[in-house]
Amino acid sequence: MKKFLAMFLIGALAALSFSGCSKTQESSSAAGETTKAADKASGDLVVVGFSQVGAESDWRTANTESMKSTFTEANGYSLIFDDAQQKQENQIKAIRNFIQQDVDYIVLAPVTETGWDTVLKEAKDAGIPVIIVDRMIKVSDDSLFTAWVGSNFEKEGTDAANWLADYLKQKGKDSEDVNIVTLQGTIGSSAQIGRTNGFNKVAKEHSNWKILAQQTGEFTQAKGQEVMESFLKSYPDIDVVVAENDNMAFGAIDAIKAAGKTCGPNGDITIISFDAVSAAFDAMEAGDINVDIECNPLHGPRVAEIIKKLEAGEKVEKLQYVAEGIFPAETAAKDRVGRAY
């Protein structure tokens, strides 16, 4: 009887090993079809679970594509991708699904900075390294994540304000009153906090700069247009619009033109934007945006470098900033040559 049971178990295990040979490059985490064990059996792939904020902007699309094009089977990875649709609860659920699937690494582009301690503690207890990309998180224990890759958002904000100070000086308007409105990103996100704080710090140094209003446009073109329409009705003399991403800038431009006003280097209203996606260069060349502060979305290769070091047992730097630039409309045509997004 024992011999029979032993033979039965051996056969069952063999059947399971053959059934685990299928692998997927990408799937919904909810589907639960991809597991680390299956992928390891089929080719020793490194399984990465990636929870993305959503697809709210051109920048986010480029960020997603960078991850997908990096973490391919050809490069030795199996990527489990989850779109959170701008909801933190969806990301928490995705992370727990990744833990259940026993992935090798979790990559998180967080919706907001706070609220991650519990679920990241679960990942740590499971022995799964977590790499944060784009927005930063605030946790009680920094060991809950292994590394962060992204932009210095506060520097982006100060870069934008310093550019404005230089621009006004060149125009001979540095002593005139300047009325400013800000289309903020998703409130509580690192990009919103950093860009708002950075710009406001420099603005306080200029007593003639008047920030009339700051309101979220949620990083979307539709909401950016809606908020800009409201600003134009409330404040007839707006000199500068600070849009904390390109899509909100596009919405603001539509609202400004619909109101019979002009914008850009030769217009009534100066437009300062962030991200510097390809469509923003189009807008600069068309004369609608004055300057764009770059936010580099190509995080895939940097995250892959971190994973390779961890796989080799090497230590990695906790915070890793990506290189970024400032692109004024005057040089946009030249600056965009060779850009990947």
LINRA-V596870 format. One record per residue. N is the residue number from 1. RES is the residue in three letters. SS is DSSP state (~ for helix, > for strand, _ for the rest). PSI is psi in whole degrees, -180 to 180 (NA if undefined). D_FIRST is the distance of its C-alpha to the first C-alpha in Angstrom with 2 decimals. Layout:
N/RES/SS/PSI/D_FIRST
N/RES/SS/PSI/D_FIRST
This chain:
1/MET/_/-46/0.00
2/LYS/~/-39/3.82
3/LYS/~/-40/5.39
4/PHE/~/-44/5.04
5/LEU/~/-40/6.25
6/ALA/~/-44/8.61
7/MET/~/-38/9.95
8/PHE/~/-44/10.51
9/LEU/~/-39/12.39
10/ILE/~/-43/14.35
11/GLY/~/-42/15.42
12/ALA/~/-41/16.45
13/LEU/~/-38/18.44
14/ALA/~/-42/20.09
15/ALA/~/-41/21.15
16/LEU/~/-39/22.59
17/SER/~/-37/24.50
18/PHE/~/-38/26.14
19/SER/~/-20/27.02
20/GLY/_/10/28.68
21/CYS/_/-10/31.11
22/SER/_/149/33.81
23/LYS/_/153/36.69
24/THR/_/141/39.87
25/GLN/_/-36/43.20
26/GLU/_/141/44.23
27/SER/_/167/42.91
28/SER/_/138/43.59
29/SER/_/-27/41.76
30/ALA/_/-30/41.20
31/ALA/_/-32/39.19
32/GLY/_/27/36.61
33/GLU/_/-21/35.57
34/THR/_/128/36.18
35/THR/_/155/34.14
36/LYS/~/-41/34.61
37/ALA/~/-42/31.08
38/ALA/~/-45/31.59
39/ASP/~/-39/34.96
40/LYS/~/-39/34.00
41/ALA/~/-29/31.24
42/SER/~/-4/33.82
43/GLY/~/17/36.64
44/ASP/_/39/36.93
45/LEU/_/149/39.37
46/VAL/>/122/40.85
47/VAL/>/124/40.30
48/VAL/>/124/43.40
49/GLY/>/123/43.74
50/PHE/>/117/47.42
51/SER/>/110/48.94
52/GLN/>/145/52.42
53/VAL/_/-51/55.14
54/GLY/_/-146/55.91
55/ALA/_/49/58.40
56/GLU/_/-12/61.62
57/SER/_/167/63.79
58/ASP/~/-36/64.42
59/TRP/~/-45/63.59
60/ARG/~/-39/60.15
61/THR/~/-43/59.50
62/ALA/~/-37/60.45
63/ASN/~/-45/58.25
64/THR/~/-45/55.21
65/GLU/~/-36/55.97
66/SER/~/-41/56.27
67/MET/~/-44/52.76
68/LYS/~/-39/51.27
69/SER/~/-20/53.05
70/THR/~/-48/51.96
71/PHE/_/70/48.27
72/THR/_/163/47.23
73/GLU/~/-37/44.35
74/ALA/~/-29/47.00
75/ASN/~/2/47.82
76/GLY/_/20/44.21
77/TYR/>/159/43.61
78/SER/>/121/41.92
79/LEU/>/127/44.15
80/ILE/>/111/43.12
81/PHE/>/137/46.48
82/ASP/>/126/47.41
83/ASP/>/116/50.88
84/ALA/_/-9/51.67
85/GLN/_/43/54.74
86/GLN/_/18/56.85
87/LYS/_/125/54.68
88/GLN/~/-37/53.28
89/GLU/~/-32/50.65
90/ASN/~/-36/49.26
91/GLN/~/-40/49.11
92/ILE/~/-42/47.32
93/LYS/~/-41/44.72
94/ALA/~/-43/44.43
95/ILE/~/-41/43.94
96/ARG/~/-34/41.14
97/ASN/~/-40/39.49
98/PHE/~/-41/39.92
99/ILE/~/-43/38.29
100/GLN/~/-35/35.27
101/GLN/_/-4/35.04
102/ASP/_/48/35.23
103/VAL/_/165/38.25
104/ASP/_/-38/39.80
105/TYR/>/148/43.28
106/ILE/>/129/45.06
107/VAL/>/129/48.64
108/LEU/>/124/50.73
109/ALA/_/94/54.19
110/PRO/_/144/54.94
111/VAL/_/-48/57.01
112/THR/_/174/58.68
113/GLU/_/-32/58.86
114/THR/_/167/57.43
115/GLY/_/20/54.34
116/TRP/_/-9/51.66
117/ASP/~/-49/50.73
118/THR/~/-51/47.70
119/VAL/~/-34/45.88
120/LEU/~/-28/46.74
121/LYS/~/-38/45.45
122/GLU/~/-40/42.11
123/ALA/~/-41/42.25
124/LYS/~/-44/43.23
125/ASP/~/-29/40.36
126/ALA/_/-4/38.00
127/GLY/_/27/39.64
128/ILE/_/117/41.25
129/PRO/>/141/44.88
130/VAL/>/128/47.35
131/ILE/>/124/50.44
132/ILE/>/137/53.28
133/VAL/>/152/55.64
134/ASP/_/-97/59.07
135/ARG/_/144/59.67
136/MET/_/163/59.18
137/ILE/_/157/57.28
138/LYS/_/116/58.22
139/VAL/_/158/55.42
140/SER/_/-21/55.57
141/ASP/_/111/53.58
142/ASP/~/-15/54.34
143/SER/~/-5/51.05
144/LEU/~/-16/49.39
145/PHE/_/149/50.40
146/THR/_/-42/50.49
147/ALA/>/161/53.56
148/TRP/>/137/56.02
149/VAL/>/127/57.73
150/GLY/>/-158/60.78
151/SER/_/156/64.50
152/ASN/_/89/67.04
153/PHE/~/-36/68.01
154/GLU/~/-38/70.78
155/LYS/~/-38/72.37
156/GLU/~/-43/72.25
157/GLY/~/-44/74.19
158/THR/~/-35/76.78
159/ASP/~/-42/77.11
160/ALA/~/-44/77.93
161/ALA/~/-40/80.52
162/ASN/~/-37/82.11
163/TRP/~/-44/82.39
164/LEU/~/-42/84.16
165/ALA/~/-45/86.57
166/ASP/~/-41/87.49
167/TYR/~/-45/87.81
168/LEU/~/-37/90.16
169/LYS/~/-42/92.24
170/GLN/~/-33/92.59
171/LYS/_/-3/93.74
172/GLY/_/25/96.21
173/LYS/_/15/94.46
174/ASP/_/-15/93.03
175/SER/_/-3/95.54
176/GLU/_/157/95.16
177/ASP/_/136/92.97
178/VAL/>/118/89.59
179/ASN/>/122/87.60
180/ILE/>/138/83.84
181/VAL/>/149/80.90
182/THR/>/127/77.24
183/LEU/>/103/74.37
184/GLN/>/158/71.48
185/GLY/_/-167/67.85
186/THR/_/121/64.99
187/ILE/_/131/66.06
188/GLY/_/-10/63.93
189/SER/_/154/62.66
190/SER/~/-40/63.48
191/ALA/~/-44/65.64
192/GLN/~/-49/67.71
193/ILE/~/-49/68.11
194/GLY/~/-48/69.00
195/ARG/~/-40/71.37
196/THR/~/-50/73.11
197/ASN/~/-42/73.56
198/GLY/~/-46/74.68
199/PHE/~/-45/77.25
200/ASN/~/-35/78.53
201/LYS/~/-44/79.07
202/VAL/~/-38/81.42
203/ALA/~/-34/83.02
204/LYS/_/-20/84.10
205/GLU/_/-9/86.18
206/HIS/_/101/88.25
207/SER/_/-20/90.29
208/ASN/_/-4/91.33
209/TRP/>/124/87.77
210/LYS/>/109/86.99
211/ILE/>/104/83.38
212/LEU/>/-40/84.01
213/ALA/>/149/80.43
214/GLN/>/122/76.81
215/GLN/>/145/74.19
216/THR/>/138/70.73
217/GLY/_/9/70.33
218/GLU/_/23/66.55
219/PHE/_/15/66.62
220/THR/_/153/67.08
221/GLN/~/-43/70.03
222/ALA/~/-46/70.38
223/LYS/~/-36/70.46
224/GLY/~/-42/72.72
225/GLN/~/-43/75.18
226/GLU/~/-47/75.07
227/VAL/~/-39/75.80
228/MET/~/-38/78.50
229/GLU/~/-42/80.21
230/SER/~/-42/80.33
231/PHE/~/-44/81.73
232/LEU/~/-33/84.46
233/LYS/~/-35/85.57
234/SER/~/-30/85.69
235/TYR/_/100/87.20
236/PRO/_/-17/89.81
237/ASP/_/63/90.46
238/ILE/_/128/87.15
239/ASP/_/-35/87.69
240/VAL/>/135/84.18
241/VAL/>/124/80.68
242/VAL/>/110/77.78
243/ALA/>/120/74.63
244/GLU/_/9/71.50
245/ASN/_/168/69.86
246/ASP/~/-39/71.07
247/ASN/~/-39/69.80
248/MET/~/-34/71.77
249/ALA/~/-41/74.74
250/PHE/~/-42/74.50
251/GLY/~/-40/74.57
252/ALA/~/-42/77.52
253/ILE/~/-44/79.41
254/ASP/~/-42/78.99
255/ALA/~/-41/80.29
256/ILE/~/-45/83.22
257/LYS/~/-38/84.30
258/ALA/~/-27/83.98
259/ALA/_/2/86.30
260/GLY/_/16/88.90
261/LYS/_/171/88.50
262/THR/_/162/87.65
263/CYS/>/172/85.39
264/GLY/_/-173/84.73
265/PRO/_/-31/87.19
266/ASN/_/16/90.04
267/GLY/_/-174/89.14
268/ASP/_/-33/89.84
269/ILE/>/129/86.49
270/THR/>/132/84.69
271/ILE/>/120/80.95
272/ILE/>/126/78.65
273/SER/>/171/75.01
274/PHE/>/150/71.75
275/ASP/>/-52/68.90
276/ALA/_/49/70.98
277/VAL/_/171/68.83
278/SER/~/-42/70.26
279/ALA/~/-28/71.75
280/ALA/~/-36/73.59
281/PHE/~/-37/75.27
282/ASP/~/-44/76.33
283/ALA/~/-37/77.84
284/MET/~/-44/79.64
285/GLU/~/-28/81.08
286/ALA/_/-7/82.17
287/GLY/_/22/83.99
288/ASP/_/-27/81.93
289/ILE/_/136/80.22
290/ASN/_/-42/82.15
291/VAL/>/150/79.39
292/ASP/>/128/75.62
293/ILE/>/121/73.71
294/GLU/>/140/70.61
295/CYS/_/103/67.09
296/ASN/_/117/64.84
297/PRO/_/-3/61.66
298/LEU/_/72/60.05
299/HIS/_/-17/57.46
300/GLY/~/-55/54.57
301/PRO/~/-38/55.57
302/ARG/~/-40/56.27
303/VAL/~/-40/52.90
304/ALA/~/-38/51.21
305/GLU/~/-42/53.15
306/ILE/~/-46/51.87
307/ILE/~/-40/48.23
308/LYS/~/-40/48.66
309/LYS/~/-42/50.10
310/LEU/~/-38/47.32
311/GLU/~/-31/44.71
312/ALA/_/2/46.61
313/GLY/_/17/46.60
314/GLU/_/158/50.34
315/LYS/_/152/52.29
316/VAL/_/155/54.07
317/GLU/_/142/57.21
318/LYS/_/-47/56.71
319/LEU/>/128/59.45
320/GLN/>/108/60.22
321/TYR/>/145/63.19
322/VAL/_/153/63.78
323/ALA/_/140/67.24
324/GLU/_/161/69.54
325/GLY/_/-179/73.16
326/ILE/>/127/76.06
327/PHE/>/103/77.35
328/PRO/>/157/80.80
329/ALA/~/-33/81.87
330/GLU/~/-30/84.56
331/THR/~/14/82.10
332/ALA/~/-42/79.17
333/ALA/~/-40/79.65
334/LYS/~/-41/79.49
335/ASP/~/-26/76.76
336/ARG/_/-11/74.26
337/VAL/_/125/74.25
338/GLY/_/1/70.86
339/ARG/_/147/69.08
340/ALA/_/-3/65.49
341/TYR/_/NA/65.81
